[in-house]
């Protein structure tokens, strides 16, 4: 295979940049939120539920605006500026998390930052068709996740110094957190610059007289016709369910471990191990995608995640969380990367933004259901492990629809 081009490397760098934020969301941010909530005597069960509700609100908003913005950015000259705007909302929101002392205001800013992050990924994912060739999509997509995982460890380790050893260097805990937020925001911003300077939209729709109105019309027609594109439709249904479980585990892992009373420092180190493990395994699955069909590899990942979710039900020891962290790392990058590149192959090139807007609904929008169910069931039963257990059902349903989708002949096989 040819080496990665300069533009492909710049595209991968955005994964390196934004992954710093999502690693903080999985580790430091929920711990800091727990700290703020504990100052106002919020119970552990309620803390987990409120964190889940915040994640649900975020994904619900992105699910509504994602397809609309995705359709608009297919218009010539629109993708880069809208991508830049959403990225900056995420970066500035991440930096602003250092300001509030109230848990409610902290959650509100977090929701805004997460909306910017999620929106930017719609446009970023759709850029994959502009920056590489179809036969390299699996590889480039996998490299994005792989280098994102390992690259995000750099600002994370720097942040840990200030979060874990703030007293030793003469800082308050809140000042240590402030430095951590700013370090990761700057990392995200500077890792994005090469892509912004060099990206040019290749596939697009010519600018109509009324671009926004036309975008709504195109979206309406796509939604009406997508059930006729059976392979794409069944894949999106499948993706909705299985990626729901993946993102819910990412969103809730540290919050769940924290609520169980596990050691915070141990949780942070375990999730750092997740990132380190994810790096080689994303590249391993990239190599495997040249020998085996991506459909088979995605099925293996779904089955593995079902086992992970079932294991999490009985989790109550620190060492079990470490086992969970390693297993998640083995399959997390693979299932995300292969799903992204597989979808890119079965959709029309000139409608990439529009289709990835729908992809985002069924992706991060799906975690609205997962995080909400975990929160509601945990509060109704008073048992967090029962709430977590519902995630395994999502993987089973996702596998069922993916098998049906992979049996339909489509663009990727023609």
C-alpha positions as CSV (number, residue, x, y, z in Angstrom):
1,X,0.0,0.0,0.0
2,X,1.2,3.5,-0.8
3,X,2.4,5.6,2.1
4,X,0.0,8.2,3.7
5,X,-0.1,11.5,1.8
6,X,0.5,14.8,3.5
7,X,-3.2,15.6,3.4
8,X,-4.1,12.2,4.8
9,X,-1.7,12.9,7.7
10,X,-3.2,16.4,8.3
11,X,-6.7,14.8,8.4
12,X,-5.4,12.2,10.9
13,X,-4.0,15.0,13.1
14,X,-7.5,16.3,13.8
15,X,-8.3,12.9,15.4
16,X,-5.1,13.4,17.5
17,X,-6.4,16.9,18.5
18,X,-10.1,16.2,19.3
19,X,-9.3,12.9,21.0
20,X,-7.7,14.9,23.8
21,X,-11.2,16.3,24.6
22,X,-13.0,13.0,24.5
23,X,-10.3,11.3,26.7
24,X,-11.0,14.1,29.3
25,X,-14.7,13.4,28.9
26,X,-14.0,9.7,29.7
27,X,-11.7,10.4,32.7
28,X,-11.0,13.8,34.3
29,X,-14.1,15.7,33.5
30,X,-16.6,13.4,35.3
31,X,-14.3,13.2,38.3
32,X,-14.2,17.0,38.5
33,X,-18.0,17.1,38.1
34,X,-18.3,14.6,40.9
35,X,-16.2,16.9,43.0
36,X,-18.4,19.9,42.3
37,X,-21.6,17.9,42.9
38,X,-20.3,16.5,46.2
39,X,-19.8,20.1,47.4
40,X,-23.5,20.5,47.1
41,X,-24.3,17.1,48.6
42,X,-25.5,15.4,45.4
43,X,-25.8,11.6,45.9
44,X,-23.7,9.2,43.9
45,X,-26.7,7.7,42.1
46,X,-28.0,11.2,41.2
47,X,-24.6,12.3,40.1
48,X,-24.4,9.3,37.7
49,X,-27.9,10.1,36.4
50,X,-27.3,13.8,35.9
51,X,-24.1,13.1,34.0
52,X,-26.0,10.7,31.8
53,X,-28.8,13.2,31.2
54,X,-26.2,15.9,30.2
55,X,-24.7,13.4,27.7
56,X,-28.3,12.6,26.4
57,X,-29.2,16.3,26.0
58,X,-26.0,16.9,24.0
59,X,-26.6,14.0,21.6
60,X,-30.2,14.8,21.2
61,X,-29.4,18.4,20.1
62,X,-26.7,17.2,17.7
63,X,-29.1,14.5,16.3
64,X,-31.5,17.3,15.4
65,X,-29.0,19.8,13.9
66,X,-26.5,17.3,12.5
67,X,-28.4,16.2,9.3
68,X,-29.4,19.8,8.5
69,X,-25.8,21.1,8.8
70,X,-24.5,18.0,7.1
71,X,-26.7,18.8,4.1
72,X,-25.7,22.4,4.0
73,X,-22.0,21.7,4.0
74,X,-22.3,19.6,0.9
75,X,-22.7,22.9,-0.9
76,X,-19.5,24.2,-2.6
77,X,-17.3,26.2,-0.2
78,X,-19.4,25.6,2.9
79,X,-17.7,22.6,4.6
80,X,-14.5,24.2,5.8
81,X,-15.9,27.3,7.5
82,X,-18.8,25.4,9.2
83,X,-16.3,22.8,10.4
84,X,-14.0,25.6,11.7
85,X,-16.9,27.2,13.6
86,X,-18.0,24.0,15.3
87,X,-14.4,23.1,16.2
88,X,-13.9,26.5,17.8
89,X,-17.1,26.1,19.9
90,X,-15.7,22.8,21.2
91,X,-12.2,24.3,21.9
92,X,-13.5,27.4,23.6
93,X,-16.1,25.4,25.6
94,X,-13.3,23.1,26.8
95,X,-11.2,26.0,28.0
96,X,-14.3,27.6,29.6
97,X,-14.9,24.5,31.8
98,X,-12.2,25.9,34.1
99,X,-14.5,28.8,35.1
100,X,-17.6,27.6,36.9
101,X,-17.8,26.5,40.5
102,X,-21.4,25.4,40.3
103,X,-22.1,21.9,39.0
104,X,-25.1,23.0,37.1
105,X,-23.2,25.8,35.2
106,X,-20.3,23.3,34.6
107,X,-22.8,20.8,33.0
108,X,-24.3,23.6,30.8
109,X,-20.8,24.6,29.5
110,X,-20.0,20.9,29.0
111,X,-23.1,20.4,26.9
112,X,-22.1,23.4,24.6
113,X,-18.5,22.1,24.2
114,X,-19.7,18.6,23.5
115,X,-22.1,19.9,20.8
116,X,-19.3,21.7,19.1
117,X,-17.1,18.6,19.2
118,X,-19.9,16.3,17.9
119,X,-20.9,18.7,15.1
120,X,-17.2,19.0,14.0
121,X,-17.0,15.3,13.6
122,X,-19.9,15.2,11.1
123,X,-17.9,17.4,8.7
124,X,-14.6,15.8,9.6
125,X,-15.8,12.3,8.9
126,X,-17.3,13.5,5.5
127,X,-13.9,14.9,4.6
128,X,-12.6,11.3,4.3
129,X,-14.0,11.1,0.8
130,X,-12.2,14.3,-0.2
131,X,-8.7,13.4,1.2
132,X,-8.2,9.8,0.2
133,X,-9.1,7.1,-2.3
134,X,-11.8,4.3,-1.7
135,X,-9.2,1.6,-1.4
136,X,-7.4,3.4,1.4
137,X,-10.4,4.5,3.4
138,X,-10.2,1.6,5.9
139,X,-6.5,2.3,6.5
140,X,-6.7,6.1,6.8
141,X,-9.8,5.9,9.0
142,X,-8.0,3.3,11.3
143,X,-4.9,5.5,11.4
144,X,-7.1,8.4,12.5
145,X,-8.4,6.5,15.5
146,X,-5.1,4.8,16.3
147,X,-3.0,8.0,16.4
148,X,-5.9,9.8,18.0
149,X,-5.8,7.4,20.9
150,X,-2.0,7.5,21.4
151,X,-1.6,11.2,20.6
152,X,-4.3,12.2,23.1
153,X,-2.1,10.6,25.9
154,X,0.4,13.4,25.6
155,X,-1.9,16.3,26.9
156,X,-3.6,13.8,29.2
157,X,-0.3,12.8,31.0
158,X,0.6,16.5,31.3
159,X,-2.9,17.1,32.8
160,X,-2.5,14.3,35.2
161,X,0.6,15.9,36.7
162,X,-1.5,19.0,37.6
163,X,-4.6,17.0,38.6
164,X,-2.9,14.4,40.8
165,X,0.1,16.3,42.2
166,X,-1.4,19.8,42.5
167,X,-0.5,20.0,46.2
168,X,3.1,19.1,45.6
169,X,3.6,21.9,43.1
170,X,1.7,24.4,45.3
171,X,-1.6,24.6,43.4
172,X,-5.2,24.2,44.5
173,X,-7.2,21.3,43.0
174,X,-9.3,23.8,40.9
175,X,-6.2,25.6,39.6
176,X,-4.8,22.2,38.6
177,X,-8.0,21.5,36.7
178,X,-7.9,24.9,35.1
179,X,-4.4,24.2,33.7
180,X,-5.6,20.7,32.5
181,X,-8.6,22.2,30.6
182,X,-6.4,24.9,28.9
183,X,-3.6,22.4,27.9
184,X,-6.1,20.2,26.2
185,X,-8.0,23.1,24.5
186,X,-4.7,24.4,23.1
187,X,-3.7,20.9,21.9
188,X,-7.0,20.5,20.1
189,X,-6.7,23.9,18.4
190,X,-3.1,23.5,17.2
191,X,-3.5,20.0,16.0
192,X,-6.4,21.3,13.7
193,X,-4.4,24.0,12.0
194,X,-2.6,21.9,9.3
195,X,-5.9,20.5,8.1
196,X,-7.6,23.9,8.0
197,X,-4.7,25.3,6.0
198,X,-4.6,22.5,3.4
199,X,-8.1,21.0,3.0
200,X,-10.1,21.7,-0.1
201,X,-13.6,20.3,-0.7
202,X,-13.5,17.9,-3.7
203,X,-17.0,16.5,-3.8
204,X,-19.8,19.0,-3.6
205,X,-23.1,20.3,-4.9
206,X,-22.9,23.6,-6.8
207,X,-24.2,26.6,-4.8
208,X,-27.9,27.1,-5.6
209,X,-29.8,30.4,-5.4
210,X,-31.1,29.6,-2.0
211,X,-28.5,27.1,-0.4
212,X,-30.2,26.7,3.0
213,X,-33.7,26.2,1.5
214,X,-32.3,23.8,-1.1
215,X,-30.4,21.9,1.7
216,X,-33.7,21.3,3.6
217,X,-35.3,20.0,0.3
218,X,-32.4,17.6,-0.4
219,X,-32.5,16.3,3.2
220,X,-36.3,15.8,2.9
221,X,-35.8,13.8,-0.3
222,X,-32.9,11.7,1.2
223,X,-35.0,10.9,4.3
224,X,-37.9,9.9,2.0
225,X,-35.7,7.7,-0.3
226,X,-33.3,6.2,2.2
227,X,-35.6,3.3,3.0
228,X,-35.3,2.3,-0.7
229,X,-31.5,2.1,-0.3
230,X,-31.8,-1.1,1.7
231,X,-28.1,-1.7,2.4
232,X,-27.5,1.9,3.7
233,X,-30.8,1.9,5.7
234,X,-30.2,-1.5,7.4
235,X,-26.6,-0.5,8.2
236,X,-27.8,2.8,9.8
237,X,-30.3,0.9,12.0
238,X,-27.7,-1.6,13.0
239,X,-25.1,1.2,13.7
240,X,-27.7,3.0,15.8
241,X,-27.9,0.1,18.2
242,X,-24.3,-1.2,18.4
243,X,-22.6,2.2,18.4
244,X,-25.1,3.2,21.1
245,X,-23.4,0.7,23.4
246,X,-19.9,1.8,22.4
247,X,-20.5,5.5,23.1
248,X,-22.5,4.8,26.3
249,X,-19.5,2.8,27.7
250,X,-17.2,5.6,26.7
251,X,-19.4,8.3,28.2
252,X,-20.2,6.5,31.5
253,X,-17.2,4.3,32.3
254,X,-15.4,6.7,34.7
255,X,-18.7,8.0,36.2
256,X,-19.8,4.4,36.8
257,X,-16.5,3.4,38.4
258,X,-16.5,6.6,40.5
259,X,-20.1,6.0,41.6
260,X,-19.1,2.4,42.7
261,X,-16.5,4.0,44.9
262,X,-13.5,2.8,43.0
263,X,-10.2,4.7,43.4
264,X,-10.2,7.8,41.1
265,X,-6.5,7.6,40.4
266,X,-6.8,4.0,39.5
267,X,-9.7,4.7,37.1
268,X,-7.6,7.4,35.4
269,X,-4.7,5.1,34.9
270,X,-6.9,2.3,33.7
271,X,-8.4,4.5,31.0
272,X,-5.0,5.7,30.0
273,X,-4.2,2.0,29.4
274,X,-7.3,1.9,27.2
275,X,-5.8,4.5,25.0
276,X,-2.5,2.8,24.8
277,X,-4.0,-0.6,24.0
278,X,-6.3,1.0,21.4
279,X,-3.4,2.3,19.4
280,X,-1.9,-1.0,18.2
281,X,-5.2,-2.8,17.9
282,X,-6.7,-0.1,15.6
283,X,-3.6,-0.6,13.4
284,X,-3.9,-4.4,13.6
285,X,-7.5,-4.2,12.5
286,X,-6.4,-1.9,9.7
287,X,-4.0,-4.7,8.5
288,X,-6.8,-7.3,8.9
289,X,-9.1,-5.2,6.7
290,X,-6.8,-6.0,3.8
291,X,-7.2,-9.8,4.4
292,X,-10.8,-10.0,5.5
293,X,-14.0,-8.3,4.6
294,X,-14.8,-5.4,6.9
295,X,-18.3,-6.9,7.5
296,X,-16.6,-9.9,9.3
297,X,-14.4,-7.6,11.4
298,X,-17.3,-5.4,12.5
299,X,-19.3,-8.5,13.5
300,X,-16.3,-9.7,15.6
301,X,-16.2,-6.3,17.3
302,X,-19.9,-6.3,18.1
303,X,-19.8,-9.8,19.7
304,X,-16.7,-8.7,21.7
305,X,-18.5,-5.6,23.0
306,X,-21.5,-7.7,24.0
307,X,-19.2,-9.8,26.2
308,X,-17.7,-6.6,27.6
309,X,-21.1,-5.1,28.5
310,X,-22.2,-8.4,30.2
311,X,-18.9,-8.4,32.2
312,X,-19.6,-4.8,33.4
313,X,-22.8,-5.9,35.1
314,X,-21.0,-7.6,38.0
315,X,-18.1,-5.2,38.1
316,X,-17.3,-4.1,41.7
317,X,-13.5,-4.5,42.0
318,X,-10.6,-2.2,40.8
319,X,-8.9,-5.1,38.9
320,X,-12.1,-5.9,37.1
321,X,-12.2,-2.3,35.9
322,X,-8.6,-2.7,34.5
323,X,-9.7,-5.9,32.6
324,X,-12.7,-3.9,31.2
325,X,-10.4,-1.0,30.2
326,X,-8.0,-3.4,28.3
327,X,-10.8,-5.2,26.5
328,X,-12.5,-1.9,25.5
329,X,-9.1,-0.7,24.1
330,X,-8.8,-3.8,21.9
331,X,-12.0,-3.2,20.0
332,X,-12.9,0.5,20.5
333,X,-10.8,2.0,17.7
334,X,-11.5,-0.9,15.3
335,X,-15.3,-0.7,15.5
336,X,-15.4,3.1,15.1
337,X,-12.8,3.2,12.2
338,X,-14.3,0.3,10.3
339,X,-17.8,1.6,10.6
340,X,-16.8,5.1,9.4
341,X,-14.9,3.8,6.3
342,X,-17.5,1.1,5.5
343,X,-20.3,3.7,5.5
344,X,-18.2,6.1,3.3
345,X,-17.9,3.3,0.7
346,X,-21.7,2.7,0.4
347,X,-22.9,6.3,0.1
348,X,-22.8,8.9,-2.8
349,X,-19.6,10.9,-2.8
350,X,-21.2,14.3,-3.5
351,X,-23.7,13.8,-0.6
352,X,-21.1,12.9,2.0
353,X,-22.0,15.6,4.5
354,X,-25.7,14.9,4.2
355,X,-25.2,11.2,4.7
356,X,-22.7,11.6,7.5
357,X,-25.2,13.9,9.2
358,X,-27.6,10.9,9.3
359,X,-24.6,8.7,10.3
360,X,-24.1,11.0,13.3
361,X,-27.8,10.7,14.3
362,X,-27.5,6.9,14.4
363,X,-24.1,7.2,16.0
364,X,-23.6,9.8,18.7
365,X,-27.4,10.5,18.6
366,X,-27.9,6.9,19.6
367,X,-26.0,7.3,22.8
368,X,-29.0,9.5,23.9
369,X,-30.9,6.3,24.4
370,X,-28.1,4.5,26.1
371,X,-27.1,7.2,28.6
372,X,-30.7,8.0,29.4
373,X,-31.6,4.3,30.0
374,X,-28.6,3.9,32.3
375,X,-29.6,7.0,34.2
376,X,-33.3,6.2,34.5
377,X,-32.9,2.5,35.3
378,X,-30.2,3.2,37.9
379,X,-32.5,5.7,39.6
380,X,-35.6,3.5,39.4
381,X,-33.9,0.4,40.8
382,X,-31.3,2.1,42.9
383,X,-28.8,-0.4,41.4
384,X,-26.3,1.0,38.9
385,X,-25.2,-2.4,37.5
386,X,-28.8,-3.1,36.3
387,X,-28.7,0.2,34.4
388,X,-25.4,-0.7,32.8
389,X,-26.6,-4.2,31.9
390,X,-29.2,-2.9,29.4
391,X,-26.3,-1.9,27.1
392,X,-25.7,-5.5,26.1
393,X,-29.2,-5.7,24.6
394,X,-28.2,-2.9,22.2
395,X,-25.3,-4.9,20.8
396,X,-27.4,-8.0,20.2
397,X,-30.0,-5.9,18.2
398,X,-27.2,-4.2,16.3
399,X,-25.6,-7.5,15.3
400,X,-29.0,-8.8,14.0
401,X,-29.5,-5.8,11.7
402,X,-25.8,-5.7,10.6
403,X,-26.1,-9.3,9.4
404,X,-29.1,-8.4,7.4
405,X,-27.4,-5.3,6.0
406,X,-24.2,-7.2,5.0
407,X,-26.3,-9.7,3.0
408,X,-27.6,-7.0,0.8
409,X,-25.5,-6.2,-2.3
410,X,-24.5,-2.5,-2.3
411,X,-22.1,0.1,-3.6
412,X,-19.1,-1.3,-1.7
413,X,-19.5,-4.6,-3.5
414,X,-20.3,-3.5,-7.0
